[in-house]
Amino acid sequence: MLLQVTWLASWTENVQGQTKYIMLNAASKLKGEKDWMKYETARKLHKLIRNIRNNYREDWKSKEMKIRQRAVALYFIDKVCLRLSVCLDSLSL
C-alpha cells in the first residue's frame, strides 16, 4: 500500500505523550498540487461511474461471498460517500 502524507515533521509531546504534526499550509504549492491531482482523479472516475455501479450491482448476485461483500462495500462507499481515512496514530512508520 502506498501511503501519502501531507505532514512535514512529527514529534511526541512530553506532557500527554501525544503525537504532534507540522502540516503544510493550505496555500502552499505542494498542497495545491495534491488537491489538483484529487480533482483530476475525480474527473476520470466520473466517466467510469456508470460502469462501476453496474459492476457492483451485478456482483451482489455472485455465488462467492467475498465478491458480494466487496460489492456491498463499494455500494456504501458510493452512496454514503465513505472514503479511506488513515489514522496516523495507528501507523507504525
N, C-alpha and C positions, 0 to 999 in steps of 0.2 A: 504494500500500500504506500503510495506516495503521499507524504504529509507536507502541506504547505502552511506555514505560519506567518503572521504579519508582525510578530513582536521581535524586537531587536536584541533585548537582553532580559535576563530574569535573575532573581535572587531570592533567597529565603529570608523573610523578615525575622528578626531576632526576638520580638515580643510574643507574637502568636504563632510563629512558625509557618505562616502562610507564604505561598509563592507570589511574588510581585513581578510585574512585567513592564517594560518600556515599549510602548506601541508606536506605530507610525502615525504621524499626523494625517488627518483625513484629507488635507490639501496637498500632501506630498505626491510627487510624480509617480513613485512606485505604487502607492496605494491606488492612484487613479488608473494606472495601467492594469492592475489586478481587477478593479471594478469593470473596466472596459472589456477585459477578457471574459468576465462572467456574462456581460450583456451579449457579447458575440456568441457565446455558447448557447444562451437562451434563444437567440435568433435562429441558430441552426436547429435547435430542438423543436422550435415552432413548426418547422417544415416537416418534422417527423412525428409529431404528437398523435396524429390520427392513426398512423400505423402502429405506434407503440400501444395506444389504447386498444386497438383491435386485437393485438397480440396477447395482451394480458387478459382480456375478456375471454379469448379462446382458451387460454391456459387455465382458467377456472374449471374447465371441463376435463382437464387432464386426469389420467388414472394415477399418475405419480404425485404423491403428497408434496414433495419438495417443489415441484413446478406449481402446484396450486397455491402453496404458501408464498412463493415468490410473487405470484400474480396478485394475491391479496395485499402483500406489502407494497407492490407497485401501485395498486389502486389507492391505498391510503396516502402514499407519497404524492400521487397525482391530485386526489380530491381534497385532502386536508392540508395540502401544501407543506408536508413534512420535509425536512431537509436534514442531511447528515450534519451532526454537530459533534465536534471532538472536545471533550473536557480536558483541558491541559493538565489539570491536577492528576488525572488518572493515567497519563502517559509517563513512561519511564524513558526519557530522552537521554 
